[in-house]
Amino acid sequence: MGKALGDLGAAMSAALTLVGDRLGLYKAMKGAGWLSSAEVAKRAGVAERSVREWLLNQAAGGYVEHDAKTGKFRLPDEQAMALAEEGSPVFVQGAFQVTLSVFRDLAKIEESFRTGNGLGWGEHDASLFEGTERFFRPGYNANLVSSWIPALEGVKAKLERGAKVADVGCGHGASTILMAKAFPKSTFVGLDYHKPSIEWATRAAKEAGVAKNTKFEVARSTDYPGKGFDLVAFFDCLHDMADPAAVAKHVRESLAPDGTWMIVEPMAKDRVEENLHPIGRLFYAASTTICVQASLSEKGIAIGAQAGEAKLRELLAKGGFTRIRRAAETPFNMILEARA
């Protein structure tokens, strides 16, 4: 009952976290010190009474602090990094949007449990697509150019000179755009089978000023066009695919002879019992409702988001890769480097 009570409080409060994000309540409190509910409401341009109750919920959950003497509230700088700063490496609001999509898709997920037919990426509520980008982008901002690419053998130098890069399963293009900004002499193509995401990414690239060396195309992971890529990148998507070994085979065929495949996957140990912790709980939940469903919808093997490095290595080897190593890692991701 204690665990259930905690989960119920978290589930109900997750909706209020979304409210705080959408209405700019966290941003209104960021760096402002101690505020009354009326002051928060005024800064955000909303009605006070609902804000007062919202603040009490947030204080009970530890998201904001409450001063019993003055009755005022404060958003500490640490919480602001997670809740109000889009550019922060620990910004988490996108994950709440992903959670919203799961609840909106519940009937479809239940039906897949009954039939085993899965639920395709494009069949989900649209909040999944925006939420996924907002959730993963902070980690990419913090690590992709500064540590992940430098950890790959010879890749950074190639990108600085001018290389040909494919970002497969690019979604809204956050990773593609980051690389294109950092390496203007290289050319980048973002590929995804979800047309609305490709349209979004195309607009985002123009807004970011990288349209000259970046393009986005609708294509699948097993037959995307192009040869001679110096780098092919997969960010948090290989485990969603129907046949990762067939994907690996196509990647190998699309690479230049000395090309590199960078595979960013959720962090997971090879033994189930080593994944039974808070991060594993979150990733297994996302895997059950999103990742496994995507693979099943394509009649795939559905390895799941917590497949582990040994399973991934096995699938990469089936595709013809003989040199595979873990190049980098974070608490949330492992970065594998594969060469033919």
ZADO-1210 file (C-alpha; in nm, 4 decimals, padded with zeros to 6 digits):
<atoms>
<atom x="00.0000" y="00.0000" z="00.0000" code="MET" pos="1"/>
<atom x="00.2906" y="00.2328" z="00.0683" code="GLY" pos="2"/>
<atom x="00.4267" y="00.1808" z="-00.2805" code="LYS" pos="3"/>
<atom x="00.0815" y="00.2195" z="-00.4357" code="ALA" pos="4"/>
<atom x="00.0222" y="00.5413" z="-00.2439" code="LEU" pos="5"/>
<atom x="00.3511" y="00.6825" z="-00.3689" code="GLY" pos="6"/>
<atom x="00.2695" y="00.5859" z="-00.7268" code="ASP" pos="7"/>
<atom x="-00.0810" y="00.7322" z="-00.7108" code="LEU" pos="8"/>
<atom x="00.0550" y="01.0595" z="-00.5790" code="GLY" pos="9"/>
<atom x="00.3177" y="01.0614" z="-00.8540" code="ALA" pos="10"/>
<atom x="00.0660" y="00.9783" z="-01.1274" code="ALA" pos="11"/>
<atom x="-00.1792" y="01.2495" z="-01.0227" code="MET" pos="12"/>
<atom x="00.1018" y="01.5001" z="-00.9751" code="SER" pos="13"/>
<atom x="00.2489" y="01.4193" z="-01.3171" code="ALA" pos="14"/>
<atom x="-00.0592" y="01.5812" z="-01.4686" code="ALA" pos="15"/>
<atom x="00.0054" y="01.8915" z="-01.2597" code="LEU" pos="16"/>
<atom x="00.3686" y="01.8959" z="-01.3703" code="THR" pos="17"/>
<atom x="00.2397" y="01.9141" z="-01.7268" code="LEU" pos="18"/>
<atom x="00.0131" y="02.2021" z="-01.6232" code="VAL" pos="19"/>
<atom x="00.3113" y="02.3809" z="-01.4729" code="GLY" pos="20"/>
<atom x="00.5092" y="02.3306" z="-01.7916" code="ASP" pos="21"/>
<atom x="00.2318" y="02.4367" z="-02.0280" code="ARG" pos="22"/>
<atom x="00.1289" y="02.7450" z="-01.8322" code="LEU" pos="23"/>
<atom x="00.4831" y="02.8564" z="-01.7585" code="GLY" pos="24"/>
<atom x="00.4436" y="02.8303" z="-01.3804" code="LEU" pos="25"/>
<atom x="00.7906" y="02.6849" z="-01.3262" code="TYR" pos="26"/>
<atom x="00.9451" y="02.9456" z="-01.5535" code="LYS" pos="27"/>
<atom x="00.7589" y="03.2178" z="-01.3614" code="ALA" pos="28"/>
<atom x="00.9208" y="03.0971" z="-01.0391" code="MET" pos="29"/>
<atom x="01.2697" y="03.0404" z="-01.1766" code="LYS" pos="30"/>
<atom x="01.5231" y="03.2650" z="-01.0058" code="GLY" pos="31"/>
<atom x="01.2510" y="03.4738" z="-00.8402" code="ALA" pos="32"/>
<atom x="01.3050" y="03.3671" z="-00.4797" code="GLY" pos="33"/>
<atom x="01.0130" y="03.3411" z="-00.2382" code="TRP" pos="34"/>
<atom x="00.6754" y="03.4178" z="-00.3959" code="LEU" pos="35"/>
<atom x="00.3152" y="03.4139" z="-00.2809" code="SER" pos="36"/>
<atom x="00.0594" y="03.2244" z="-00.4840" code="SER" pos="37"/>
<atom x="-00.0744" y="03.5585" z="-00.6059" code="ALA" pos="38"/>
<atom x="00.2707" y="03.6625" z="-00.7226" code="GLU" pos="39"/>
<atom x="00.3242" y="03.3353" z="-00.9090" code="VAL" pos="40"/>
<atom x="-00.0180" y="03.3696" z="-01.0739" code="ALA" pos="41"/>
<atom x="00.0529" y="03.7281" z="-01.1771" code="LYS" pos="42"/>
<atom x="00.3920" y="03.6419" z="-01.3236" code="ARG" pos="43"/>
<atom x="00.2390" y="03.3537" z="-01.5233" code="ALA" pos="44"/>
<atom x="-00.0787" y="03.5395" z="-01.6187" code="GLY" pos="45"/>
<atom x="-00.3221" y="03.2866" z="-01.4702" code="VAL" pos="46"/>
<atom x="-00.5841" y="03.2705" z="-01.1925" code="ALA" pos="47"/>
<atom x="-00.4576" y="03.2660" z="-00.8337" code="GLU" pos="48"/>
<atom x="-00.6813" y="03.0099" z="-00.6642" code="ARG" pos="49"/>
<atom x="-00.5811" y="02.7168" z="-00.8827" code="SER" pos="50"/>
<atom x="-00.2167" y="02.8203" z="-00.8590" code="VAL" pos="51"/>
<atom x="-00.2385" y="02.8190" z="-00.4786" code="ARG" pos="52"/>
<atom x="-00.3545" y="02.4569" z="-00.4736" code="GLU" pos="53"/>
<atom x="-00.1008" y="02.3625" z="-00.7392" code="TRP" pos="54"/>
<atom x="00.1782" y="02.5075" z="-00.5274" code="LEU" pos="55"/>
<atom x="00.0645" y="02.3080" z="-00.2257" code="LEU" pos="56"/>
<atom x="00.0762" y="01.9890" z="-00.4329" code="ASN" pos="57"/>
<atom x="00.4213" y="02.0802" z="-00.5596" code="GLN" pos="58"/>
<atom x="00.5439" y="02.1498" z="-00.2059" code="ALA" pos="59"/>
<atom x="00.4077" y="01.8167" z="-00.0813" code="ALA" pos="60"/>
<atom x="00.6019" y="01.6406" z="-00.3559" code="GLY" pos="61"/>
<atom x="00.9240" y="01.8329" z="-00.2948" code="GLY" pos="62"/>
<atom x="00.9202" y="02.0058" z="-00.6316" code="TYR" pos="63"/>
<atom x="00.8999" y="02.3499" z="-00.4666" code="VAL" pos="64"/>
<atom x="00.9770" y="02.4678" z="-00.1140" code="GLU" pos="65"/>
<atom x="00.7232" y="02.6181" z="00.1287" code="HIS" pos="66"/>
<atom x="00.7948" y="02.8696" z="00.4063" code="ASP" pos="67"/>
<atom x="00.5526" y="02.8040" z="00.6932" code="ALA" pos="68"/>
<atom x="00.6048" y="03.1506" z="00.8427" code="LYS" pos="69"/>
<atom x="00.5311" y="03.3559" z="00.5333" code="THR" pos="70"/>
<atom x="00.3213" y="03.1057" z="00.3383" code="GLY" pos="71"/>
<atom x="00.5385" y="03.1720" z="00.0337" code="LYS" pos="72"/>
<atom x="00.6923" y="02.9274" z="-00.2129" code="PHE" pos="73"/>
<atom x="01.0271" y="02.8983" z="-00.3896" code="ARG" pos="74"/>
<atom x="01.1590" y="02.6960" z="-00.6817" code="LEU" pos="75"/>
<atom x="01.5224" y="02.6107" z="-00.5914" code="PRO" pos="76"/>
<atom x="01.7838" y="02.6444" z="-00.8637" code="ASP" pos="77"/>
<atom x="01.8344" y="02.2663" z="-00.8735" code="GLU" pos="78"/>
<atom x="01.4646" y="02.2023" z="-00.9360" code="GLN" pos="79"/>
<atom x="01.4585" y="02.4805" z="-01.1936" code="ALA" pos="80"/>
<atom x="01.7251" y="02.2977" z="-01.3938" code="MET" pos="81"/>
<atom x="01.4949" y="01.9964" z="-01.4191" code="ALA" pos="82"/>
<atom x="01.1609" y="02.1740" z="-01.4576" code="LEU" pos="83"/>
<atom x="01.2129" y="02.5190" z="-01.6121" code="ALA" pos="84"/>
<atom x="01.5358" y="02.5272" z="-01.8160" code="GLU" pos="85"/>
<atom x="01.4956" y="02.3836" z="-02.1668" code="GLU" pos="86"/>
<atom x="01.8708" y="02.3908" z="-02.2238" code="GLY" pos="87"/>
<atom x="01.9621" y="02.2157" z="-01.9008" code="SER" pos="88"/>
<atom x="02.1239" y="01.8705" z="-01.9263" code="PRO" pos="89"/>
<atom x="01.8726" y="01.7415" z="-01.6675" code="VAL" pos="90"/>
<atom x="01.5537" y="01.8946" z="-01.8121" code="PHE" pos="91"/>
<atom x="01.2790" y="01.6322" z="-01.7706" code="VAL" pos="92"/>
<atom x="00.9549" y="01.7876" z="-01.8919" code="GLN" pos="93"/>
<atom x="00.9624" y="01.5866" z="-02.2142" code="GLY" pos="94"/>
<atom x="00.9317" y="01.2648" z="-02.0139" code="ALA" pos="95"/>
<atom x="00.6030" y="01.3878" z="-01.8683" code="PHE" pos="96"/>
<atom x="00.4753" y="01.4462" z="-02.2221" code="GLN" pos="97"/>
<atom x="00.5719" y="01.0897" z="-02.3122" code="VAL" pos="98"/>
<atom x="00.3799" y="00.9694" z="-02.0058" code="THR" pos="99"/>
<atom x="00.0760" y="01.1685" z="-02.1205" code="LEU" pos="100"/>
<atom x="00.0856" y="00.9877" z="-02.4553" code="SER" pos="101"/>
<atom x="00.0842" y="00.6502" z="-02.2773" code="VAL" pos="102"/>
<atom x="-00.2378" y="00.7350" z="-02.0946" code="PHE" pos="103"/>
<atom x="-00.3976" y="00.8712" z="-02.4105" code="ARG" pos="104"/>
<atom x="-00.3013" y="00.5506" z="-02.5957" code="ASP" pos="105"/>
<atom x="-00.4126" y="00.3144" z="-02.3201" code="LEU" pos="106"/>
<atom x="-00.6996" y="00.1560" z="-02.5139" code="ALA" pos="107"/>
<atom x="-00.4692" y="00.0842" z="-02.8098" code="LYS" pos="108"/>
<atom x="-00.2049" y="-00.0636" z="-02.5816" code="ILE" pos="109"/>
<atom x="-00.4636" y="-00.2865" z="-02.4137" code="GLU" pos="110"/>
<atom x="-00.5741" y="-00.4099" z="-02.7549" code="GLU" pos="111"/>
<atom x="-00.2168" y="-00.4968" z="-02.8458" code="SER" pos="112"/>
<atom x="-00.1857" y="-00.6987" z="-02.5247" code="PHE" pos="113"/>
<atom x="-00.4890" y="-00.8988" z="-02.6400" code="ARG" pos="114"/>
<atom x="-00.3855" y="-00.9484" z="-03.0013" code="THR" pos="115"/>
<atom x="-00.0058" y="-00.9224" z="-03.0013" code="GLY" pos="116"/>
<atom x="-00.0276" y="-00.6985" z="-03.3091" code="ASN" pos="117"/>
<atom x="00.1668" y="-00.4095" z="-03.1581" code="GLY" pos="118"/>
<atom x="00.1207" y="-00.0363" z="-03.1986" code="LEU" pos="119"/>
<atom x="00.3210" y="00.1488" z="-03.4622" code="GLY" pos="120"/>
<atom x="00.5165" y="00.4609" z="-03.3741" code="TRP" pos="121"/>
<atom x="00.2921" y="00.6763" z="-03.5906" code="GLY" pos="122"/>
<atom x="-00.0220" y="00.5374" z="-03.4257" code="GLU" pos="123"/>
<atom x="00.0604" y="00.6980" z="-03.0907" code="HIS" pos="124"/>
<atom x="-00.0724" y="01.0269" z="-02.9620" code="ASP" pos="125"/>
<atom x="00.1271" y="01.3202" z="-03.0992" code="ALA" pos="126"/>
<atom x="00.2504" y="01.4183" z="-02.7527" code="SER" pos="127"/>
<atom x="00.4884" y="01.1197" z="-02.7770" code="LEU" pos="128"/>
<atom x="00.6823" y="01.2699" z="-03.0661" code="PHE" pos="129"/>
<atom x="00.7395" y="01.6126" z="-02.9116" code="GLU" pos="130"/>
<atom x="00.7976" y="01.4624" z="-02.5676" code="GLY" pos="131"/>
<atom x="01.0586" y="01.2188" z="-02.6974" code="THR" pos="132"/>
<atom x="01.2593" y="01.5004" z="-02.8529" code="GLU" pos="133"/>
<atom x="01.2353" y="01.7188" z="-02.5414" code="ARG" pos="134"/>
<atom x="01.3367" y="01.4246" z="-02.3200" code="PHE" pos="135"/>
<atom x="01.6388" y="01.3101" z="-02.5203" code="PHE" pos="136"/>
<atom x="01.7625" y="01.6479" z="-02.6487" code="ARG" pos="137"/>
<atom x="01.9176" y="01.7604" z="-02.3152" code="PRO" pos="138"/>
<atom x="02.1307" y="01.4452" z="-02.2997" code="GLY" pos="139"/>
<atom x="02.2410" y="01.4914" z="-02.6589" code="TYR" pos="140"/>
<atom x="02.3201" y="01.8591" z="-02.5930" code="ASN" pos="141"/>
<atom x="02.5348" y="01.7639" z="-02.2968" code="ALA" pos="142"/>
<atom x="02.7180" y="01.4658" z="-02.4448" code="ASN" pos="143"/>
<atom x="02.6957" y="01.4120" z="-02.8204" code="LEU" pos="144"/>
<atom x="02.9512" y="01.6617" z="-02.9503" code="VAL" pos="145"/>
<atom x="03.1593" y="01.6981" z="-02.6334" code="SER" pos="146"/>
<atom x="03.2141" y="01.3321" z="-02.5437" code="SER" pos="147"/>
<atom x="03.0343" y="01.0703" z="-02.7550" code="TRP" pos="148"/>
<atom x="03.1730" y="01.1641" z="-03.0967" code="ILE" pos="149"/>
<atom x="03.5275" y="01.2218" z="-02.9621" code="PRO" pos="150"/>
<atom x="03.5103" y="00.8718" z="-02.8099" code="ALA" pos="151"/>
<atom x="03.4745" y="00.7194" z="-03.1586" code="LEU" pos="152"/>
<atom x="03.7978" y="00.6264" z="-03.3332" code="GLU" pos="153"/>
<atom x="03.8929" y="00.8980" z="-03.5834" code="GLY" pos="154"/>
<atom x="03.5363" y="01.0194" z="-03.6344" code="VAL" pos="155"/>
<atom x="03.5689" y="01.3726" z="-03.4973" code="LYS" pos="156"/>
<atom x="03.8610" y="01.4487" z="-03.7294" code="ALA" pos="157"/>
<atom x="03.6623" y="01.3217" z="-04.0279" code="LYS" pos="158"/>
<atom x="03.3645" y="01.5389" z="-03.9343" code="LEU" pos="159"/>
<atom x="03.5863" y="01.8440" z="-03.8968" code="GLU" pos="160"/>
<atom x="03.7371" y="01.7878" z="-04.2426" code="ARG" pos="161"/>
<atom x="03.4011" y="01.7113" z="-04.4026" code="GLY" pos="162"/>
<atom x="03.2215" y="01.3780" z="-04.3845" code="ALA" pos="163"/>
<atom x="02.9000" y="01.2179" z="-04.5023" code="LYS" pos="164"/>
<atom x="02.6620" y="01.1288" z="-04.2197" code="VAL" pos="165"/>
<atom x="02.3258" y="00.9523" z="-04.1896" code="ALA" pos="166"/>
<atom x="02.1126" y="00.9847" z="-03.8752" code="ASP" pos="167"/>
<atom x="01.8642" y="00.6974" z="-03.8953" code="VAL" pos="168"/>
<atom x="01.5461" y="00.7120" z="-03.6879" code="GLY" pos="169"/>
<atom x="01.6078" y="01.0832" z="-03.6434" code="CYS" pos="170"/>
<atom x="01.2578" y="01.1763" z="-03.5241" code="GLY" pos="171"/>
<atom x="01.2316" y="01.5545" z="-03.4927" code="HIS" pos="172"/>
<atom x="01.5977" y="01.5877" z="-03.5881" code="GLY" pos="173"/>
<atom x="01.7486" y="01.7148" z="-03.2625" code="ALA" pos="174"/>
<atom x="02.0585" y="01.4941" z="-03.2919" code="SER" pos="175"/>
<atom x="02.1041" y="01.5671" z="-03.6628" code="THR" pos="176"/>
<atom x="02.0853" y="01.9419" z="-03.6087" code="ILE" pos="177"/>
<atom x="02.3297" y="01.9312" z="-03.3190" code="LEU" pos="178"/>
<atom x="02.5894" y="01.7532" z="-03.5315" code="MET" pos="179"/>
<atom x="02.5263" y="01.9789" z="-03.8312" code="ALA" pos="180"/>
<atom x="02.5875" y="02.2882" z="-03.6179" code="LYS" pos="181"/>
<atom x="02.9071" y="02.1480" z="-03.4691" code="ALA" pos="182"/>
<atom x="03.0525" y="02.0249" z="-03.8003" code="PHE" pos="183"/>
<atom x="02.9520" y="02.2672" z="-04.0794" code="PRO" pos="184"/>
<atom x="03.1928" y="02.1119" z="-04.3336" code="LYS" pos="185"/>
<atom x="03.0080" y="01.7785" z="-04.3155" code="SER" pos="186"/>
<atom x="02.6772" y="01.6886" z="-04.4768" code="THR" pos="187"/>
<atom x="02.3947" y="01.5240" z="-04.2839" code="PHE" pos="188"/>
<atom x="02.0813" y="01.3383" z="-04.3824" code="VAL" pos="189"/>
<atom x="01.8167" y="01.2581" z="-04.1226" code="GLY" pos="190"/>
<atom x="01.6035" y="00.9534" z="-04.2010" code="LEU" pos="191"/>
<atom x="01.2802" y="00.8360" z="-04.0397" code="ASP" pos="192"/>
<atom x="00.9764" y="00.6410" z="-04.1553" code="TYR" pos="193"/>
<atom x="00.7400" y="00.8792" z="-03.9741" code="HIS" pos="194"/>
<atom x="00.6522" y="01.1543" z="-04.2233" code="LYS" pos="195"/>
<atom x="00.5205" y="01.4121" z="-03.9709" code="PRO" pos="196"/>
<atom x="00.8505" y="01.3898" z="-03.7807" code="SER" pos="197"/>
<atom x="01.0491" y="01.4469" z="-04.0994" code="ILE" pos="198"/>
<atom x="00.8366" y="01.7532" z="-04.1766" code="GLU" pos="199"/>
<atom x="00.8999" y="01.8832" z="-03.8243" code="TRP" pos="200"/>
<atom x="01.2753" y="01.8190" z="-03.8538" code="ALA" pos="201"/>
<atom x="01.2931" y="02.0012" z="-04.1882" code="THR" pos="202"/>
<atom x="01.1365" y="02.3111" z="-04.0323" code="ARG" pos="203"/>
<atom x="01.3641" y="02.2845" z="-03.7280" code="ALA" pos="204"/>
<atom x="01.6763" y="02.2673" z="-03.9457" code="ALA" pos="205"/>
<atom x="01.5764" y="02.5879" z="-04.1252" code="LYS" pos="206"/>
<atom x="01.5134" y="02.7629" z="-03.7938" code="GLU" pos="207"/>
<atom x="01.8507" y="02.6429" z="-03.6635" code="ALA" pos="208"/>
<atom x="02.0311" y="02.7708" z="-03.9731" code="GLY" pos="209"/>
<atom x="02.1693" y="02.4346" z="-04.0864" code="VAL" pos="210"/>
<atom x="01.9545" y="02.3733" z="-04.3942" code="ALA" pos="211"/>
<atom x="02.2583" y="02.4134" z="-04.6205" code="LYS" pos="212"/>
<atom x="02.4345" y="02.1015" z="-04.4933" code="ASN" pos="213"/>
<atom x="02.1309" y="01.9091" z="-04.3669" code="THR" pos="214"/>
<atom x="01.8328" y="01.7390" z="-04.5270" code="LYS" pos="215"/>
<atom x="01.5617" y="01.5055" z="-04.4028" code="PHE" pos="216"/>
<atom x="01.3946" y="01.2205" z="-04.5905" code="GLU" pos="217"/>
<atom x="01.1247" y="00.9631" z="-04.5246" code="VAL" pos="218"/>
<atom x="01.2929" y="00.6226" z="-04.5332" code="ALA" pos="219"/>
<atom x="01.3104" y="00.2933" z="-04.3467" code="ARG" pos="220"/>
<atom x="01.6091" y="00.1569" z="-04.1579" code="SER" pos="221"/>
<atom x="01.6450" y="-00.1532" z="-04.3767" code="THR" pos="222"/>
<atom x="01.6491" y="00.0195" z="-04.7157" code="ASP" pos="223"/>
<atom x="01.7337" y="00.3892" z="-04.6736" code="TYR" pos="224"/>
<atom x="01.9159" y="00.5310" z="-04.9762" code="PRO" pos="225"/>
<atom x="02.2795" y="00.6286" z="-05.0020" code="GLY" pos="226"/>
<atom x="02.6230" y="00.4684" z="-04.9887" code="LYS" pos="227"/>
<atom x="02.9655" y="00.5615" z="-04.8605" code="GLY" pos="228"/>
<atom x="02.8612" y="00.7144" z="-04.5298" code="PHE" pos="229"/>
<atom x="03.1521" y="00.7940" z="-04.3024" code="ASP" pos="230"/>
<atom x="02.9216" y="00.7814" z="-04.0015" code="LEU" pos="231"/>
<atom x="02.5794" y="00.6282" z="-03.9502" code="VAL" pos="232"/>
<atom x="02.4122" y="00.7133" z="-03.6198" code="ALA" pos="233"/>
<atom x="02.1176" y="00.5512" z="-03.4434" code="PHE" pos="234"/>
<atom x="01.9932" y="00.7355" z="-03.1338" code="PHE" pos="235"/>
<atom x="01.7717" y="00.5377" z="-02.8954" code="ASP" pos="236"/>
<atom x="01.5878" y="00.3586" z="-03.1739" code="CYS" pos="237"/>
<atom x="01.7550" y="00.0307" z="-03.2792" code="LEU" pos="238"/>
<atom x="01.5696" y="-00.1693" z="-03.0126" code="HIS" pos="239"/>
<atom x="01.2362" y="-00.0425" z="-03.1525" code="ASP" pos="240"/>
<atom x="01.2965" y="-00.1982" z="-03.4929" code="MET" pos="241"/>
<atom x="01.1516" y="-00.5204" z="-03.6246" code="ALA" pos="242"/>
<atom x="01.4722" y="-00.6927" z="-03.7356" code="ASP" pos="243"/>
<atom x="01.7861" y="-00.5312" z="-03.5877" code="PRO" pos="244"/>
<atom x="02.0125" y="-00.7863" z="-03.7601" code="ALA" pos="245"/>
<atom x="01.8688" y="-00.6914" z="-04.1022" code="ALA" pos="246"/>
<atom x="01.9102" y="-00.3266" z="-04.0080" code="VAL" pos="247"/>
<atom x="02.2742" y="-00.3947" z="-03.9192" code="ALA" pos="248"/>
<atom x="02.3301" y="-00.5607" z="-04.2569" code="LYS" pos="249"/>
<atom x="02.1936" y="-00.2576" z="-04.4418" code="HIS" pos="250"/>
<atom x="02.3984" y="-00.0173" z="-04.2309" code="VAL" pos="251"/>
<atom x="02.7143" y="-00.2138" z="-04.3132" code="ARG" pos="252"/>
<atom x="02.6319" y="-00.1969" z="-04.6844" code="GLU" pos="253"/>
<atom x="02.5712" y="00.1790" z="-04.6643" code="SER" pos="254"/>
<atom x="02.8976" y="00.2601" z="-04.4849" code="LEU" pos="255"/>
<atom x="03.2237" y="00.3600" z="-04.6476" code="ALA" pos="256"/>
<atom x="03.4952" y="00.0899" z="-04.6116" code="PRO" pos="257"/>
<atom x="03.6373" y="00.2682" z="-04.3054" code="ASP" pos="258"/>
<atom x="03.3019" y="00.3995" z="-04.1863" code="GLY" pos="259"/>
<atom x="03.1636" y="00.3870" z="-03.8338" code="THR" pos="260"/>
<atom x="02.8230" y="00.3000" z="-03.6930" code="TRP" pos="261"/>
<atom x="02.7386" y="00.4779" z="-03.3666" code="MET" pos="262"/>
<atom x="02.4548" y="00.3127" z="-03.1748" code="ILE" pos="263"/>
<atom x="02.3158" y="00.4993" z="-02.8738" code="VAL" pos="264"/>
<atom x="02.0931" y="00.2709" z="-02.6673" code="GLU" pos="265"/>
<atom x="01.9309" y="00.2890" z="-02.3228" code="PRO" pos="266"/>
<atom x="02.1625" y="00.1751" z="-02.0463" code="MET" pos="267"/>
<atom x="02.0895" y="-00.1838" z="-01.9405" code="ALA" pos="268"/>
<atom x="02.2781" y="-00.4728" z="-01.7889" code="LYS" pos="269"/>
<atom x="02.2645" y="-00.8166" z="-01.9450" code="ASP" pos="270"/>
<atom x="02.1013" y="-00.9811" z="-01.6423" code="ARG" pos="271"/>
<atom x="01.7396" y="-00.8893" z="-01.5656" code="VAL" pos="272"/>
<atom x="01.7977" y="-00.8687" z="-01.1915" code="GLU" pos="273"/>
<atom x="02.0574" y="-00.5951" z="-01.2490" code="GLU" pos="274"/>
<atom x="01.7938" y="-00.3762" z="-01.4174" code="ASN" pos="275"/>
<atom x="01.5372" y="-00.3896" z="-01.1371" code="LEU" pos="276"/>
<atom x="01.5902" y="-00.0353" z="-01.0060" code="HIS" pos="277"/>
<atom x="01.4236" y="00.3059" z="-01.0628" code="PRO" pos="278"/>
<atom x="01.5821" y="00.3722" z="-01.4036" code="ILE" pos="279"/>
<atom x="01.5082" y="00.0155" z="-01.5134" code="GLY" pos="280"/>
<atom x="01.1494" y="00.0537" z="-01.3957" code="ARG" pos="281"/>
<atom x="01.1048" y="00.3651" z="-01.6099" code="LEU" pos="282"/>
<atom x="01.2711" y="00.2087" z="-01.9133" code="PHE" pos="283"/>
<atom x="01.0749" y="-00.1168" z="-01.8855" code="TYR" pos="284"/>
<atom x="00.7540" y="00.0895" z="-01.8686" code="ALA" pos="285"/>
<atom x="00.8473" y="00.2834" z="-02.1821" code="ALA" pos="286"/>
<atom x="00.9547" y="-00.0408" z="-02.3489" code="SER" pos="287"/>
<atom x="00.6253" y="-00.2138" z="-02.2710" code="THR" pos="288"/>
<atom x="00.4082" y="00.0709" z="-02.4000" code="THR" pos="289"/>
<atom x="00.6199" y="00.2080" z="-02.6856" code="ILE" pos="290"/>
<atom x="00.9308" y="00.0157" z="-02.7896" code="CYS" pos="291"/>
<atom x="00.8046" y="-00.3430" z="-02.7872" code="VAL" pos="292"/>
<atom x="00.4803" y="-00.2247" z="-02.9465" code="GLN" pos="293"/>
<atom x="00.6668" y="-00.0604" z="-03.2348" code="ALA" pos="294"/>
<atom x="00.8564" y="-00.3796" z="-03.3164" code="SER" pos="295"/>
<atom x="00.5491" y="-00.6034" z="-03.2819" code="LEU" pos="296"/>
<atom x="00.3579" y="-00.3799" z="-03.5229" code="SER" pos="297"/>
<atom x="00.6155" y="-00.4777" z="-03.7881" code="GLU" pos="298"/>
<atom x="00.6046" y="-00.8495" z="-03.6921" code="LYS" pos="299"/>
<atom x="00.9431" y="-00.8021" z="-03.5312" code="GLY" pos="300"/>
<atom x="01.1416" y="-00.9782" z="-03.2598" code="ILE" pos="301"/>
<atom x="01.0782" y="-00.7000" z="-03.0031" code="ALA" pos="302"/>
<atom x="01.4036" y="-00.7070" z="-02.8080" code="ILE" pos="303"/>
<atom x="01.2878" y="-00.4183" z="-02.5880" code="GLY" pos="304"/>
<atom x="01.4647" y="-00.1145" z="-02.4494" code="ALA" pos="305"/>
<atom x="01.6525" y="-00.3147" z="-02.1851" code="GLN" pos="306"/>
<atom x="01.8025" y="-00.5774" z="-02.4139" code="ALA" pos="307"/>
<atom x="02.1537" y="-00.5312" z="-02.2772" code="GLY" pos="308"/>
<atom x="02.4903" y="-00.5018" z="-02.4495" code="GLU" pos="309"/>
<atom x="02.5443" y="-00.8744" z="-02.5083" code="ALA" pos="310"/>
<atom x="02.2204" y="-00.9059" z="-02.7065" code="LYS" pos="311"/>
<atom x="02.2980" y="-00.5925" z="-02.9060" code="LEU" pos="312"/>
<atom x="02.6469" y="-00.7213" z="-02.9896" code="ARG" pos="313"/>
<atom x="02.4973" y="-01.0498" z="-03.1084" code="GLU" pos="314"/>
<atom x="02.2611" y="-00.8705" z="-03.3461" code="LEU" pos="315"/>
<atom x="02.5316" y="-00.6379" z="-03.4784" code="LEU" pos="316"/>
<atom x="02.7561" y="-00.9372" z="-03.5466" code="ALA" pos="317"/>
<atom x="02.4778" y="-01.1034" z="-03.7455" code="LYS" pos="318"/>
<atom x="02.4769" y="-00.7964" z="-03.9677" code="GLY" pos="319"/>
<atom x="02.8462" y="-00.8382" z="-04.0436" code="GLY" pos="320"/>
<atom x="03.0147" y="-00.6161" z="-03.7862" code="PHE" pos="321"/>
<atom x="03.3287" y="-00.7689" z="-03.6388" code="THR" pos="322"/>
<atom x="03.4674" y="-00.4814" z="-03.4302" code="ARG" pos="323"/>
<atom x="03.2265" y="-00.3673" z="-03.1621" code="ILE" pos="324"/>
<atom x="03.3094" y="-00.1782" z="-02.8443" code="ARG" pos="325"/>
<atom x="03.1418" y="00.0393" z="-02.5844" code="ARG" pos="326"/>
<atom x="03.2891" y="00.3796" z="-02.6595" code="ALA" pos="327"/>
<atom x="03.1125" y="00.5834" z="-02.3898" code="ALA" pos="328"/>
<atom x="02.8276" y="00.5727" z="-02.1427" code="GLU" pos="329"/>
<atom x="02.6065" y="00.7791" z="-01.9128" code="THR" pos="330"/>
<atom x="02.3666" y="00.6627" z="-01.6404" code="PRO" pos="331"/>
<atom x="02.0970" y="00.6554" z="-01.9099" code="PHE" pos="332"/>
<atom x="02.2767" y="00.5490" z="-02.2282" code="ASN" pos="333"/>
<atom x="02.5449" y="00.3214" z="-02.3672" code="MET" pos="334"/>
<atom x="02.7257" y="00.4292" z="-02.6838" code="ILE" pos="335"/>
<atom x="02.8473" y="00.1447" z="-02.9020" code="LEU" pos="336"/>
<atom x="03.0947" y="00.1791" z="-03.1888" code="GLU" pos="337"/>
<atom x="03.0673" y="-00.0814" z="-03.4649" code="ALA" pos="338"/>
<atom x="03.2931" y="-00.1360" z="-03.7644" code="ARG" pos="339"/>
<atom x="03.2840" y="-00.3983" z="-04.0359" code="ALA" pos="340"/>
</atoms>
